[in-house]
C-alpha cells in the first residue's frame, strides 16, 4: 500500500469513526439544540470521510493488478478487487475488516456520558483544526482541497467543544468532576495524534503531509489555555496508547463496525 493511500485512509477512518460516535447521540442529546448540533457535526465528519474515501477508491482503482492482490486483509473487499471490479467509497467504508482500519484510538472510544463525548471531541477537534490548516499547503491537490473545504466546519467544531469544556469545567461541582475525569481517562490517547511513523515521514518529505510535531505545539497551547479557563487540571504527560494507525485497535472498534457495516454485510452489494 502506498504512503498516500495509507495516509488518505487514516484521515478518512478518523472522520468516519468519530462521525459514527457522534451520531449515536441522535435523539439522545441532553437538550434539543445540542442533539441537533451533534447530529450536524456527525454529518460534517461523514462528509469529510466520503471525500477521502472517494480519493482512496480512486487510488486503488488506478493501481496495477499486481499491486492490488494483497492490498487489504478483509476478504469482502479483497474479493471484490480480485474479481476485477471497481471499488467506491462505500466499499472502502463497509467492506474492510477492523484490522484494515487505521484511525487513531481516541475516536473509537465510547461516548459513556456527555462529559466523555465533549472531552473526546475537544481533543480531536483542536487537533483537526491545526492539522487541516497545515494540510491546505499539501502538494497533493486533492488532500489540499479536502482540507480547504473542511476547515469552516472544523473551526465550528473546535469552538463548540472548547466552549462546552469551559461550561462543564467551570460549572457545577458535578459537571467539573465529570469533565475532569473524562480528560484524565482520555488523555493517554492524545499522544497518537503526533507520533510520526514511516508513512507520516514520507508524506512530509514529499510535501504532501503535515509536520505533526509542529502541530503538537499549537495543540498543546490551545488545550492548556482552554483547560485553564475551565478550571481543569492538565494531566501529567506519561505513557501514551497508540497502534490505531497501524491497525491495532481497542475492542470498541469492533462494536462500531458491527453496527455500521451490518446492512452491507447482511445483504452484500445491495444499494438504495
C-alpha positions in Angstrom: 0.0 0.0 0.0 1.4 3.4 -1.0 2.1 6.0 1.7 -0.5 8.3 0.0 -3.2 5.6 0.1 -2.4 4.8 3.7 -2.4 8.5 4.7 -5.8 9.0 2.9 -7.3 6.1 4.7 -6.2 7.3 8.1 -7.8 10.6 7.6 -11.0 9.0 6.2 -11.2 6.5 9.0 -10.8 9.1 11.7 -13.6 11.1 10.2 -15.9 8.1 9.7 -15.5 6.7 13.2 -15.8 10.0 15.1 -18.8 10.8 12.9 -20.4 7.5 13.8 -19.7 8.0 17.5 -21.4 11.4 17.5 -24.3 10.1 15.5 -25.1 7.8 18.4 -26.3 10.8 20.3 -29.1 11.5 17.7 -32.3 11.6 19.7 -30.4 11.2 23.0 -28.9 14.7 23.5 -29.3 16.5 26.8 -31.3 19.2 25.1 -32.8 19.5 21.6 -30.4 22.2 20.5 -27.3 20.2 21.3 -28.9 17.0 19.9 -29.2 18.8 16.6 -25.7 20.3 16.9 -24.1 16.9 17.4 -26.1 15.3 14.6 -25.0 18.1 12.2 -21.4 17.7 13.3 -21.6 14.0 12.7 -22.7 14.7 9.2 -19.8 17.1 8.7 -17.4 14.3 9.6 -19.1 11.8 7.4 -18.9 14.3 4.5 -15.2 14.6 5.1 -14.9 10.8 5.2 -16.8 10.4 1.9 -14.5 12.8 0.1 -11.4 11.0 1.4 -12.8 7.5 0.7 -13.6 8.6 -2.9 -10.0 9.6 -3.2 -8.8 6.3 -1.7 -11.0 4.3 -4.0 -9.7 6.2 -7.0 -6.1 5.4 -6.0 -6.9 1.7 -5.6 -8.7 1.5 -9.0 -5.7 3.1 -10.7 -3.2 0.6 -9.3 -1.8 -2.2 -11.5 -3.5 -5.5 -10.8 -0.4 -7.0 -9.2 -0.3 -4.3 -6.5 -4.0 -4.9 -5.6 -3.6 -8.6 -4.8 -2.9 -8.3 -1.1 -3.9 -4.7 -0.5 -6.4 -5.4 2.3 -6.7 -8.3 4.7 -10.5 -8.3 4.7 -11.8 -10.9 2.3 -15.0 -9.0 1.4 -13.3 -6.0 -0.2 -10.3 -8.0 -1.4 -12.7 -10.5 -3.1 -14.3 -7.6 -5.0 -10.9 -6.4 -6.1 -9.9 -9.9 -7.2 -13.0 -10.1 -9.4 -11.6 -7.0 -11.3 -14.4 -4.8 -10.1 -14.0 -1.1 -9.5 -14.5 -0.1 -5.8 -16.1 3.0 -4.5 -16.3 4.9 -1.2 -19.0 2.6 0.1 -16.9 -0.5 -0.4 -13.9 1.1 1.4 -16.1 2.0 4.4 -18.3 -1.1 4.6 -16.2 -4.0 3.4 -12.9 -3.6 5.3 -12.4 -5.5 8.5 -11.3 -3.9 11.8 -7.6 -4.6 11.2 -7.7 -2.7 7.9 -8.9 0.4 9.7 -6.2 2.8 10.7 -8.0 5.5 12.7 -6.4 6.8 15.9 -7.6 5.1 19.1 -9.2 8.2 20.6 -12.1 8.4 18.1 -13.3 4.9 18.7 -13.6 5.4 22.4 -17.3 5.1 23.6 -19.5 8.1 24.5 -20.0 7.0 28.1 -21.6 10.2 29.1 -21.8 13.9 28.0 -18.5 14.8 29.6 -16.6 12.0 27.8 -18.1 13.0 24.4 -17.2 16.6 24.9 -13.6 15.8 26.0 -13.1 13.4 23.1 -14.4 15.9 20.7 -12.4 18.7 22.2 -9.1 16.9 21.9 -9.9 15.7 18.4 -11.4 19.0 17.1 -8.5 21.0 18.3 -6.0 18.7 16.6 -8.1 18.5 13.4 -8.2 22.3 13.1 -4.5 22.8 13.3 -3.9 19.7 11.1 -6.2 20.7 8.3 -4.9 24.2 8.4 -1.5 22.8 7.6 -2.8 20.2 5.1 -4.1 23.1 2.9 -0.4 23.5 1.9 -0.1 19.9 0.7 1.2 19.5 -2.8 -1.4 16.8 -3.3 -4.2 18.9 -4.7 -7.0 16.5 -3.6 -5.9 16.5 0.1 -5.4 20.2 -0.1 -8.9 20.7 -1.5 -10.5 18.5 1.2 -8.7 20.4 3.9 -9.8 23.8 2.5 -13.4 22.7 2.1 -13.5 21.2 5.6 -11.9 24.0 7.6 -15.0 26.0 8.1 -16.8 23.0 9.6 -13.7 22.1 11.7 -13.4 25.6 13.0 -17.0 25.4 14.3 -16.3 22.0 15.9 -13.3 23.4 17.7 -15.2 26.4 19.0 -18.2 24.3 20.1 -16.3 21.7 22.0 -14.0 24.3 23.6 -17.0 26.3 24.8 -18.5 23.1 26.3 -15.2 22.3 28.1 -15.4 25.7 29.8 -19.1 25.3 30.5 -18.7 22.0 32.2 -15.3 22.6 33.9 -16.4 26.0 35.4 -20.0 24.9 36.1 -21.3 22.8 39.0 -19.3 20.6 41.2 -20.6 17.5 39.5 -20.0 18.8 36.0 -16.5 19.8 37.0 -15.8 16.3 38.4 -17.2 14.5 35.4 -15.3 16.5 32.8 -12.0 16.3 34.8 -12.4 12.5 34.9 -13.1 12.3 31.2 -10.0 14.4 30.5 -7.9 12.2 32.8 -9.2 9.0 31.2 -8.8 10.1 27.5 -5.5 11.9 27.8 -3.5 8.8 27.2 -4.9 8.5 23.6 -3.9 12.0 22.6 -0.2 11.2 22.1 -1.0 9.2 18.9 -2.0 12.4 17.2 1.6 13.4 16.9 3.5 10.2 16.6 5.3 10.2 13.3 5.8 6.9 11.6 7.2 5.9 8.1 4.0 7.0 6.3 3.9 10.4 8.0 7.6 11.0 7.4 7.4 10.0 3.7 4.4 12.2 3.1 6.0 15.1 4.9 9.2 14.7 2.9 7.2 14.6 -0.4 5.5 17.9 0.6 2.1 16.1 0.8 1.7 15.6 4.5 1.8 17.6 7.8 4.6 18.1 10.3 2.9 16.6 13.4 5.4 17.9 16.0 4.7 21.4 14.7 1.0 20.8 15.1 1.6 19.5 18.6 3.0 22.8 19.8 -0.2 24.6 18.7 -2.4 21.9 20.0 -0.8 22.0 23.5 -1.1 25.7 23.7 -4.8 25.7 22.8 -5.6 22.8 25.1 -3.7 24.3 28.0 -5.5 27.6 27.6 -9.0 26.1 27.5 -8.3 23.8 30.4 -7.1 26.7 32.5 -10.2 28.8 31.7 -12.3 25.7 32.5 -10.5 25.4 35.9 -9.4 21.9 34.9 -6.1 20.3 35.6 -3.8 19.3 32.8 -3.0 15.6 33.2 0.7 14.8 33.6 2.5 13.7 30.5 3.1 10.0 30.7 2.9 6.8 28.7 0.6 7.1 25.7 -1.5 4.5 23.9 -1.0 4.1 20.2 -1.3 1.5 17.4 -4.5 2.6 15.8 -2.7 4.0 12.7 -1.1 0.6 12.3 -4.4 -1.3 12.6 -4.2 -2.3 16.2 -7.4 -1.2 18.0 -9.3 -1.4 21.2 -12.3 -3.7 21.5 -14.6 -0.8 20.9 -13.9 -0.5 17.2 -15.4 -4.0 16.6 -18.7 -2.9 18.1 -18.7 0.2 16.0 -18.1 -1.7 12.8 -20.7 -4.4 13.7 -23.4 -1.7 13.8 -22.0 0.5 11.0 -21.5 -2.4 8.5 -24.4 -4.6 9.3 -26.7 -3.8 6.4 -24.0 -4.3 3.7 -22.6 -7.5 5.3 -26.1 -8.9 5.7 -27.2 -8.0 2.2 -24.0 -7.8 0.1 -23.8 -5.4 -2.7 -27.3 -4.1 -2.2 -27.8 -0.4 -2.9 -30.7 2.0 -2.3 
